[in-house]
Amino acid sequence: MVVIICFWVLIGLLIYCYFGYTILLALIVMGKRVFSSRKKTIATDYLPHVTIVVAAFNEEKNITDKVQNSLLQDYPHSKITQIWVNDASTDATNALLAEYPNITILNQPERKGKIAAINLAMKHVTTPITIFSDANAMLSVNAISKLVEPFSNQMVGCVAGEKRIQLNSYENAAAIGEGTYWKYESFIKKMESDCHSALSATGELYAIRTELFEEVESDTILDDFAISINILKKGLLLKYVPEAYAAERASANINEEKKRKVRIAAGSFQALYRNKTLINPFKHPFLSLQLLSHKILRWIALPISLLLIPILNTLIVLLYSQNLLYIATLYAQLLILTSILLGWVFKDNRTSSNWIFIPYYLFMMNIAIVQGFFRFVRGAQSVKWDKSLRQT
């Protein structure tokens, strides 16, 4: 009986992680729309001066495209300042940036990583709004104008844009998995934002009120999560605006994507440990629910569930061999395992059938979470970002 109870508890956790939390958010949003008589108004004429901050290490291939992309924004150019931090690049990054006299270039002679670059840049920002972006992330033409709109509400401290993966008609496992993951993640962020406040931004594109920035510890792995959560701690809101998006190419292959996910997982565990006081439903009711549902259960309960469910199911079948329900669930897991193996075999093949690679991608993501946890425990994750190879 204990084995059966544990089995269904873990199945319940699995369903809640992937579907239940999303459904809960959707129900809350529907309830707010039904019972709220107040209409949201956004001041579209709010046009503050902004500073775009970009940290760069060996980005010579992206400099020209990124700078030109910033110049194409449908926002008054006189109100846009750009600060680039060259993190001890060994290529032509600095020389290419020097071709643009309106860009402020800050140099870190020793490579210290992205968070050190951001801390340095923020000492030079004088505008009320700061926008963070990556060198390889190309922004939608309306990105800045859409990002600043929610700041007309004084309770908004951070605004996150959407990350989009550029896909071709035929892609490999890494591209299809990453693209599908970000569509799912973006939907959750939008639901959280519509409920009350999103939980975190992504480093490709987000903005903050400059006055709210606090220098982040130099060993911080995930700068975007750390900066986001510091603002949420102040009781302010993080709004998600999918109309403002940053597009980038997918990882070149599944190994490159896994390398990225391991780093993100290590940084996530670090962020959770440093902000464990936020997991208090009495002090932070909605934020603690978000951390539990969107982060903690995904990082801890989900990998454990995926490991134990097949073991428990096998034990139940051995103990209660006549129960067709558990035989059926065991066959269902064998089917999923087969699809994972197929995804592994064909991971480098390009296809238009997305479903083939999704189980394999989810499996690899959970392997990366486990590896990231042990890397965090050992303190072995460097703050220096080793860039994943991207598709061309």
Secondary structure, 3 states (H helix, E strand, C coil): CHHHHHHHHHHHHHHHHHHHHHHHHHHHHHHHHHHCCCCCCCCCCCCCCEEEEEEECCCCCCHHHHHHHHHCCCCCHHHEEEEEEEECCCCCHHHHHCCCCCEEEEEECCCCCHHHHHHHHHCCCCCCEEEEEECCCEECCCHHHHHHHHHHCCCEEEEEEEEEEECCCCECHHHHHHHHHHHHHHHHHHHHHHHCCCCCCCCCEEEEEHHHCCCCCCCCCCHHHHHHHHHHCCCCEEEEEEEEEEEEECECCHHHHHHHHHHHHHHHHHHHHHCHHHCCCCCCHHHHHHHHHHHHHHHHHHHHHHHHHHHHHHHHHHHCCCCHHHHHHHHHHHHHHHHHHHHHHCCCCCECCHHHCHHHHHHHHHHHHHHHHHHHHHCCCCCCCCCCCECC
